[in-house]
């Protein structure tokens, strides 16, 4: 029998791919099904609010992993005045911090209940962003932007830092491709897109006669709705007017109309395979490892 892994807030994948790679049987829990064509959750999925779960359901689990929503934490870590205002409201008590951390706290409640029902230890690893640290405590480890709490293995994989190397060209000039592209593509008006935004090329007008619109007051040429709202996506915190609620382009229930945007967000939220596999391997039960060795011999 395969060891059982429980993936809370699994989204499109969560930790599941790594658990499956280590021969876990996985059950994922989320409040919605993430199905974007060929991109689907790869294991058994249960649609249920994690807040309604009781840990005794997972007394047979070998490992519990979780990725609570990070939108609120991420937003408050931004340097924007609205983000800092929301942070100040939490710190002053105008907003309830317990609601902010409710899903995070639920993960550890579920673990305690599972351990009590099982009569033995069941590890829990929770992933979130750095912005959660001021509200839930310092993370035990981070793999790039993926911060971990709970029963993090003592030995963890390292993230290799990228080293910038100088460019070169085959014409012997010693210049890089980047410098050459700048010389050949930037126009005299100072715009990367051949649309003037300064007075070098005349009166600050664009080639087709349009006048530039100030960025902070009226938005972009290509995305005028950018400043009309906030980050898209569902809000598991269920806070009216929350930053993870959507804007003019979304439906009345707070969900975006764009499946492409939701699919992209779901892909970004997936735990890196190297990280999820390492955690699954570290907490794989010893008796199952012995069975794998015997079957391979």
N, C-alpha and C positions, 0 to 999 in steps of 0.2 A: 504494500500500500504506500502511495506517495505521501510525503508530508504535506500538510495543509497550510497554505498561505492566505491570509486575509488582507485585501488591499482596499482601504477606506479612502473615499474621495478619489476613486480610481480614474475618473475622466475617460480619456481615450485609451490610456495605457497605464499611467502611473508607474508603479514598480513591477507590474505584472510580467512584462517581457523578460526581465531578469530572473524572476521566480520560475517562469516556465522553462527558461534555459537551464536551470538547475533542477529540473524535474519535480517541481512542486505542483501540486494541484491547487489552483488559485480560484478564489471567489472574490469578485470585486463588488463594491457598494458605491452607488452614486445616486443623486436625485434625478438625473436625466441620462438618456441613452445618447452617446456620442457616435453617430453613424454618418460618415461623410464619404459615400461611395465605397471605394475599396478600403478606406481607413475605418476599421471597426475595432471594438474592444475584443481582444483575442481569447478571453476566457469566459467562464460563467459570470453573468452580471445580474445583480439584484438591485432593483430600483427602490431605494428606501432612504429616508433621511437618517443620517448617521446619529443625530440626536435622539432618535427613537430606538436605537439598538441597545441591547443589554449584552454585557460581556459573556454571560453564560452560554450564549449561542456559539462562542468560539473556544470552548473549553478543550476542543480537540485540535486546535491550531498549533502549529509549530512556530509560526511567526506572524505578527501583525505589523503591517506597514500603513502609513497614512500620509496624505498630502493635502491638508486643509487649504481652502482658498486663501490666496495671498493678496488679493486686490487692495484691500483696505490698508494692510501693512505697507505694501509697495507705494501706494499713493501718498501716505503720510511721510514717507522717506524722501519725497521729491521736494525741491526747493521752492515750489510754487506757494503763493500767499494763501490760496484756498486750502492746500494740503496742510500748511502750518496752522491754519485756523482750526481745522478739524482735530489736529493733534492737540492743540490747546484746549479744545472742548473736552477731550477725553481726560486730559490731565487735571482740568479744573472740576471735573465731576459733572459737567453739563451733559456729557454722553457717558453711558455705562460701559466701563472697561470689561466687565464680566460678559457682556454681549459680544464685545470685540473678540475675546479669547474663548468664547463658548465652544466652538468646534475643536479648537486645540485642546481644551480641557477635557472634552468628551473622549478624545482618543485615550487619555491616561485613565479616565474612569472605566472605559471599556476594558483596558488591560487589567486593572485591579479586579474587576468582576470576573474576567476570564480566568485569572490565576486562582481566585477563590473557588470557582466552580471546578477547576481542573485539579486543584490540590498540588500544583507544581508551577514552576516559573514559566512564563510565556513572554518572550521578548517583544518589544515594540520599538519601531524606528519611525520617527515623524520627520517629514521634510517640509521646509518652508523657506522664505526669503530672509535676508539679513535684516530687513525692516521689522521683522517680528521680534527681534531680540529685546528691544526696550520694553516689550509688553509681556513676553513669556519667559524671559531669561536668556542668558547666553547660550548659544548653540554649542554642541559637543564637538562638531567638526563641520567643515564645509568643503564641498567639491565644486569649485568655481562658485557660481551663484546659488548652488543648492546647499542650504544649511540643514543640519541634522540635529535632532534632539532624541532623548530616550536612550535605548540600549545600543548605542553605536559601537561597533566592533573596535577593539583596541588598535588593530592594524588596518589602516584605510588607504585606498589608492590615492596617489598624488596627481594633481593637475599640472601638466607640463606647460610652462610659460612659452608663448610664442616669441621668437627672436626675429626682429626686423632685419632684413638683409638688404644691402644696396642693390639697386637694379642695374642691369647692364644691357647693352645693345650690340648687335652684331656688326654695326657700321664702324666700330672703333672710335666713336666720338667720346666715349666715357660717360655720356649722359644716360639717365634712366628713362625707361618708357614713360614714367609719370611726368617727368619734367618736359619731355617732348610733347606729350599729349596736352599739357597746359599751354605750351607755346602755340600749338596749332589749333586748339579748340576754343580758347577764351577770346571773345570778341572785343572790339575796341570800347564798347559801352560798359564793360565790366560785368557782364552777365554770363553765367555758364550756359544759359539756355537761349542765347541770342535775343534776349528781351531786356532792354535797358532799364536799370533801376537807379541810375544816377544822372548827373547833368553833363557828363562827358560827351554824350552823343546828341546833345541838343537841349530840349526842355524837360528832360526826365520822362518823356513819353516813349511808349513801345513802338516798334516798327509799324504795327497795324493801327496806330492812333490811340490805343487804349492807354489810359493813365494808370500808373501803379497804385495799388491799394495798400495802405500801411498795414504791416503784418499784425500788430497787436490790436488794432482797432477794428479791422474788417476782415481779417483772415487771409487765406491764400487765394491765388488764382485758381489752383487746382482743387482745393479743399476748403471752400468757404465755411463749411459747417464745423471746421476743426475746433473753433473757440465757442461753439454753441453748447457743448456738453462735455461728457467725460468718457472714460474708458468703457468699452462695450463689454457685454457679458452678463450672465446671471449673477445674482447676489445671494449667496447662501447665508449671509448675515441677516438678510431680510430687513434691512434698514431702509425706510423710505428716503428717497433722495440720495442714497449712497453713491459713491463714486463708481461703483461697479454696475450701477444702473445705466441704461443707455440713453442716447440722445435723439435728435429729430429723426434720424434714419431708422429708428427701432419701433417695435410694436408696443402696444399698450401694456403688455405684461412684463416689460423690462428685458425682453430677449431680442437680440439683434436679428434683423431680417436677412443678413448676409451669412450664408452657410460657409462661404469661403473664409470670412473673418473668424468665425467660430472654429473652423477646422484648423486654421493657422494658430489660434490661441491654444487649442488642445494639443497640437504638436509641440509647441514651445513648452508646455507644462509637463511633458513626458520626462521621467527620470532617465538620465543617461544610462545606457546599457551597462557600461563598465561599473557604474556605481550600484545599480540595482542587482546585478549579477554577483558582485562582491558581497553585498549584504546577505543575499540569499545563500551563498556558499558558506559564509561565516556562521550562519545560524541553522544550517542544515543539520538535522539530528544525526548523532554519531552512528546509530544503528542503521540508518538509511545509507550512510556513506559506506559502511561495511558491506551492505548488500550490493551496492554498486561495484565495489572492488571485487567481490566474489563473482558477480555475474560477468565482469570484464575479464576475469582470469581464465 
